[in-house]
Amino acid sequence: MVETARNFVGSYTTEDRLVTVEYPEERRPLPETSRNFPFLVFDGDPEKGLRCVACKICEKECPPQCIYIVVLRDEKGKPTKHPKVFDIDVSVCMSCQICVEVCPFEAIKMDTEFELSKTGRFQQLLLDKHALSKPNEYYHQIHPTEAAEVDARLAEEKAKAEAAKAKAAAAAAAKAAPKEPVAATA
């Protein structure tokens, strides 16, 4: 009974304990750990900077099978590292976050946007890669701690890859350099 009385009195005296929020006009900030539907992260250009390389791991691991990916192919038919089609059916998505956990490229993340109601029943709830693509800055706004960790890890991996590439180039240059003739001793 004491706890009930404390909550009752506290709801009138403490600003952060107010229970009623006039929803459309007033909104509570969502916690950083909240999640709703996935989105694709891009750096710089929305088309070329998309982190997704169309590996299809998220499509295979999705329990309700709501992700559909088609790999973009060049003029010779060779697959490129970009998705031609990346669709998510949000009417089927159960927001389990498995696609985020299995993505090795940090390309798909969970959004906090939950107002996705539409008037149509089918096509409007099928989001394509243009509707799903959001910049890395947006990701930093909704999940600042997680985004900073991801960016630091990606920068570290990029630096390691560039160092290995430079080392390989130096080794190849040293191997290709002409050798000086050795003077013959008599």
PAKOLGU-211228 format. One record per residue (C-alpha): residue number from 1; x, y, z. Coordinates in Angstrom, 1 decimal, padded with zeros to 4 digits. Layout:
! PAKOLGU-211228
<palo pos="NUM" xx="X" yy="Y" zz="Z"/>
...
END
This chain:
! PAKOLGU-211228
<palo pos="1" xx="000.0" yy="000.0" zz="000.0"/>
<palo pos="2" xx="002.9" yy="002.3" zz="000.8"/>
<palo pos="3" xx="004.4" yy="001.8" zz="-002.7"/>
<palo pos="4" xx="001.0" yy="002.5" zz="-004.3"/>
<palo pos="5" xx="000.7" yy="005.7" zz="-002.3"/>
<palo pos="6" xx="004.2" yy="006.8" zz="-003.2"/>
<palo pos="7" xx="003.6" yy="006.2" zz="-006.9"/>
<palo pos="8" xx="000.3" yy="008.1" zz="-006.7"/>
<palo pos="9" xx="001.8" yy="011.2" zz="-005.0"/>
<palo pos="10" xx="004.9" yy="011.0" zz="-007.1"/>
<palo pos="11" xx="002.9" yy="011.1" zz="-010.3"/>
<palo pos="12" xx="001.6" yy="014.5" zz="-009.4"/>
<palo pos="13" xx="004.7" yy="016.0" zz="-007.9"/>
<palo pos="14" xx="007.6" yy="014.8" zz="-010.1"/>
<palo pos="15" xx="007.7" yy="015.9" zz="-013.8"/>
<palo pos="16" xx="009.4" yy="012.8" zz="-015.1"/>
<palo pos="17" xx="006.7" yy="010.6" zz="-013.6"/>
<palo pos="18" xx="003.8" yy="012.1" zz="-015.3"/>
<palo pos="19" xx="001.9" yy="009.2" zz="-016.9"/>
<palo pos="20" xx="-000.2" yy="010.9" zz="-019.6"/>
<palo pos="21" xx="001.4" yy="012.2" zz="-022.7"/>
<palo pos="22" xx="-000.6" yy="014.0" zz="-025.3"/>
<palo pos="23" xx="000.8" yy="011.8" zz="-028.0"/>
<palo pos="24" xx="000.5" yy="013.4" zz="-031.4"/>
<palo pos="25" xx="001.6" yy="016.8" zz="-030.2"/>
<palo pos="26" xx="003.9" yy="015.6" zz="-027.5"/>
<palo pos="27" xx="006.3" yy="012.7" zz="-027.7"/>
<palo pos="28" xx="008.6" yy="011.1" zz="-025.2"/>
<palo pos="29" xx="012.2" yy="010.6" zz="-026.4"/>
<palo pos="30" xx="012.8" yy="006.9" zz="-027.2"/>
<palo pos="31" xx="015.7" yy="005.2" zz="-025.4"/>
<palo pos="32" xx="018.8" yy="004.4" zz="-027.4"/>
<palo pos="33" xx="018.1" yy="000.7" zz="-027.1"/>
<palo pos="34" xx="014.7" yy="000.9" zz="-028.7"/>
<palo pos="35" xx="014.3" yy="-000.8" zz="-032.1"/>
<palo pos="36" xx="011.5" yy="-001.2" zz="-034.7"/>
<palo pos="37" xx="012.3" yy="-001.9" zz="-038.3"/>
<palo pos="38" xx="015.6" yy="-002.2" zz="-040.1"/>
<palo pos="39" xx="017.3" yy="000.4" zz="-042.4"/>
<palo pos="40" xx="020.4" yy="000.4" zz="-044.5"/>
<palo pos="41" xx="023.3" yy="002.7" zz="-043.6"/>
<palo pos="42" xx="025.2" yy="004.6" zz="-046.3"/>
<palo pos="43" xx="028.3" yy="006.8" zz="-046.2"/>
<palo pos="44" xx="028.3" yy="009.8" zz="-048.4"/>
<palo pos="45" xx="026.5" yy="008.9" zz="-051.6"/>
<palo pos="46" xx="023.2" yy="007.0" zz="-051.1"/>
<palo pos="47" xx="023.8" yy="004.7" zz="-054.1"/>
<palo pos="48" xx="027.6" yy="004.2" zz="-054.2"/>
<palo pos="49" xx="028.2" yy="004.6" zz="-050.4"/>
<palo pos="50" xx="025.8" yy="001.9" zz="-049.4"/>
<palo pos="51" xx="027.6" yy="-000.4" zz="-047.0"/>
<palo pos="52" xx="025.6" yy="-003.4" zz="-048.1"/>
<palo pos="53" xx="027.6" yy="-005.7" zz="-050.4"/>
<palo pos="54" xx="024.6" yy="-008.0" zz="-051.2"/>
<palo pos="55" xx="026.1" yy="-011.0" zz="-049.5"/>
<palo pos="56" xx="022.5" yy="-012.2" zz="-048.7"/>
<palo pos="57" xx="023.4" yy="-013.4" zz="-045.2"/>
<palo pos="58" xx="020.5" yy="-011.4" zz="-043.7"/>
<palo pos="59" xx="018.1" yy="-012.7" zz="-046.3"/>
<palo pos="60" xx="019.0" yy="-016.3" zz="-045.4"/>
<palo pos="61" xx="018.9" yy="-015.8" zz="-041.6"/>
<palo pos="62" xx="015.6" yy="-013.8" zz="-041.5"/>
<palo pos="63" xx="013.0" yy="-016.0" zz="-039.6"/>
<palo pos="64" xx="009.9" yy="-014.6" zz="-041.4"/>
<palo pos="65" xx="011.8" yy="-014.3" zz="-044.8"/>
<palo pos="66" xx="010.8" yy="-010.7" zz="-045.3"/>
<palo pos="67" xx="014.1" yy="-009.6" zz="-046.9"/>
<palo pos="68" xx="014.6" yy="-010.0" zz="-050.6"/>
<palo pos="69" xx="018.0" yy="-009.2" zz="-052.3"/>
<palo pos="70" xx="019.1" yy="-009.3" zz="-055.9"/>
<palo pos="71" xx="022.8" yy="-008.8" zz="-056.7"/>
<palo pos="72" xx="023.7" yy="-006.1" zz="-059.2"/>
<palo pos="73" xx="025.6" yy="-007.5" zz="-062.2"/>
<palo pos="74" xx="027.9" yy="-005.7" zz="-064.6"/>
<palo pos="75" xx="027.6" yy="-005.8" zz="-068.4"/>
<palo pos="76" xx="029.5" yy="-009.2" zz="-068.5"/>
<palo pos="77" xx="027.2" yy="-010.8" zz="-066.0"/>
<palo pos="78" xx="029.7" yy="-010.7" zz="-063.2"/>
<palo pos="79" xx="028.2" yy="-009.9" zz="-059.8"/>
<palo pos="80" xx="029.2" yy="-006.6" zz="-058.2"/>
<palo pos="81" xx="029.3" yy="-005.7" zz="-054.6"/>
<palo pos="82" xx="026.1" yy="-003.8" zz="-054.6"/>
<palo pos="83" xx="022.4" yy="-004.8" zz="-054.3"/>
<palo pos="84" xx="020.2" yy="-004.2" zz="-057.3"/>
<palo pos="85" xx="017.1" yy="-004.9" zz="-055.3"/>
<palo pos="86" xx="016.9" yy="-004.8" zz="-051.5"/>
<palo pos="87" xx="013.4" yy="-005.0" zz="-050.2"/>
<palo pos="88" xx="012.0" yy="-005.5" zz="-046.8"/>
<palo pos="89" xx="008.3" yy="-006.3" zz="-046.2"/>
<palo pos="90" xx="007.6" yy="-004.5" zz="-043.0"/>
<palo pos="91" xx="004.1" yy="-006.1" zz="-042.7"/>
<palo pos="92" xx="005.9" yy="-009.4" zz="-042.1"/>
<palo pos="93" xx="009.0" yy="-008.1" zz="-040.3"/>
<palo pos="94" xx="008.9" yy="-009.1" zz="-036.6"/>
<palo pos="95" xx="011.8" yy="-006.7" zz="-035.5"/>
<palo pos="96" xx="013.9" yy="-009.6" zz="-034.2"/>
<palo pos="97" xx="017.2" yy="-007.8" zz="-035.1"/>
<palo pos="98" xx="018.8" yy="-011.0" zz="-036.4"/>
<palo pos="99" xx="019.6" yy="-009.3" zz="-039.7"/>
<palo pos="100" xx="021.6" yy="-006.7" zz="-037.8"/>
<palo pos="101" xx="023.5" yy="-009.3" zz="-035.7"/>
<palo pos="102" xx="024.5" yy="-011.4" zz="-038.7"/>
<palo pos="103" xx="025.6" yy="-008.6" zz="-041.0"/>
<palo pos="104" xx="029.4" yy="-008.6" zz="-041.2"/>
<palo pos="105" xx="029.6" yy="-005.2" zz="-042.9"/>
<palo pos="106" xx="027.5" yy="-003.1" zz="-040.4"/>
<palo pos="107" xx="025.2" yy="-002.2" zz="-043.2"/>
<palo pos="108" xx="021.8" yy="-002.9" zz="-041.7"/>
<palo pos="109" xx="020.7" yy="-001.4" zz="-038.4"/>
<palo pos="110" xx="017.4" yy="-001.0" zz="-036.5"/>
<palo pos="111" xx="015.5" yy="002.2" zz="-036.7"/>
<palo pos="112" xx="013.4" yy="003.9" zz="-033.9"/>
<palo pos="113" xx="010.7" yy="005.0" zz="-036.3"/>
<palo pos="114" xx="007.5" yy="003.2" zz="-035.5"/>
<palo pos="115" xx="004.9" yy="005.2" zz="-037.3"/>
<palo pos="116" xx="004.8" yy="003.2" zz="-040.6"/>
<palo pos="117" xx="001.1" yy="002.9" zz="-041.0"/>
<palo pos="118" xx="-000.1" yy="003.3" zz="-044.6"/>
<palo pos="119" xx="-003.4" yy="003.4" zz="-046.4"/>
<palo pos="120" xx="-002.5" yy="000.6" zz="-048.8"/>
<palo pos="121" xx="-002.2" yy="-003.1" zz="-047.8"/>
<palo pos="122" xx="000.6" yy="-004.5" zz="-050.0"/>
<palo pos="123" xx="003.0" yy="-002.3" zz="-052.1"/>
<palo pos="124" xx="003.2" yy="000.6" zz="-049.6"/>
<palo pos="125" xx="004.5" yy="-001.8" zz="-046.8"/>
<palo pos="126" xx="007.2" yy="-003.2" zz="-049.1"/>
<palo pos="127" xx="010.2" yy="-000.8" zz="-048.6"/>
<palo pos="128" xx="012.9" yy="-000.8" zz="-051.3"/>
<palo pos="129" xx="016.5" yy="000.2" zz="-050.9"/>
<palo pos="130" xx="015.8" yy="003.8" zz="-051.6"/>
<palo pos="131" xx="013.2" yy="004.0" zz="-048.8"/>
<palo pos="132" xx="015.5" yy="002.0" zz="-046.5"/>
<palo pos="133" xx="018.7" yy="003.9" zz="-047.1"/>
<palo pos="134" xx="019.6" yy="006.4" zz="-044.4"/>
<palo pos="135" xx="022.9" yy="008.3" zz="-043.9"/>
<palo pos="136" xx="025.4" yy="007.4" zz="-041.2"/>
<palo pos="137" xx="024.7" yy="010.8" zz="-039.6"/>
<palo pos="138" xx="021.1" yy="009.6" zz="-039.0"/>
<palo pos="139" xx="022.4" yy="006.5" zz="-037.3"/>
<palo pos="140" xx="024.6" yy="008.7" zz="-035.1"/>
<palo pos="141" xx="021.5" yy="010.6" zz="-034.0"/>
<palo pos="142" xx="019.4" yy="007.7" zz="-033.0"/>
<palo pos="143" xx="022.1" yy="005.4" zz="-031.6"/>
<palo pos="144" xx="025.1" yy="007.6" zz="-030.7"/>
<palo pos="145" xx="027.0" yy="005.1" zz="-028.5"/>
<palo pos="146" xx="026.6" yy="002.2" zz="-030.9"/>
<palo pos="147" xx="027.4" yy="004.3" zz="-034.0"/>
<palo pos="148" xx="030.6" yy="005.6" zz="-032.5"/>
<palo pos="149" xx="031.8" yy="002.0" zz="-031.7"/>
<palo pos="150" xx="030.9" yy="000.8" zz="-035.2"/>
<palo pos="151" xx="032.7" yy="003.7" zz="-036.9"/>
<palo pos="152" xx="035.8" yy="003.2" zz="-034.7"/>
<palo pos="153" xx="035.8" yy="-000.5" zz="-035.6"/>
<palo pos="154" xx="035.4" yy="000.2" zz="-039.3"/>
<palo pos="155" xx="038.1" yy="002.8" zz="-039.3"/>
<palo pos="156" xx="040.5" yy="000.4" zz="-037.5"/>
<palo pos="157" xx="039.7" yy="-002.4" zz="-040.1"/>
<palo pos="158" xx="040.2" yy="000.1" zz="-043.0"/>
<palo pos="159" xx="043.6" yy="001.2" zz="-041.5"/>
<palo pos="160" xx="044.7" yy="-002.4" zz="-041.2"/>
<palo pos="161" xx="043.7" yy="-003.2" zz="-044.8"/>
<palo pos="162" xx="045.5" yy="-000.1" zz="-046.1"/>
<palo pos="163" xx="048.7" yy="-001.0" zz="-044.1"/>
<palo pos="164" xx="048.6" yy="-004.6" zz="-045.5"/>
<palo pos="165" xx="048.0" yy="-003.2" zz="-049.0"/>
<palo pos="166" xx="051.0" yy="-000.8" zz="-048.7"/>
<palo pos="167" xx="053.2" yy="-003.6" zz="-047.3"/>
<palo pos="168" xx="052.2" yy="-005.9" zz="-050.2"/>
<palo pos="169" xx="052.9" yy="-003.0" zz="-052.7"/>
<palo pos="170" xx="056.3" yy="-002.4" zz="-051.1"/>
<palo pos="171" xx="057.2" yy="-006.1" zz="-051.3"/>
<palo pos="172" xx="056.1" yy="-006.2" zz="-055.0"/>
<palo pos="173" xx="058.2" yy="-003.1" zz="-055.8"/>
<palo pos="174" xx="061.2" yy="-004.5" zz="-054.0"/>
<palo pos="175" xx="060.9" yy="-007.8" zz="-055.9"/>
<palo pos="176" xx="060.4" yy="-006.0" zz="-059.3"/>
<palo pos="177" xx="063.4" yy="-003.7" zz="-058.8"/>
<palo pos="178" xx="066.4" yy="-004.5" zz="-061.0"/>
<palo pos="179" xx="069.2" yy="-006.1" zz="-059.2"/>
<palo pos="180" xx="072.7" yy="-004.6" zz="-059.5"/>
<palo pos="181" xx="075.2" yy="-006.7" zz="-061.3"/>
<palo pos="182" xx="077.8" yy="-008.3" zz="-059.0"/>
<palo pos="183" xx="081.4" yy="-007.5" zz="-060.0"/>
<palo pos="184" xx="083.4" yy="-010.5" zz="-060.9"/>
<palo pos="185" xx="086.5" yy="-011.1" zz="-058.9"/>
<palo pos="186" xx="089.5" yy="-012.6" zz="-060.6"/>
END
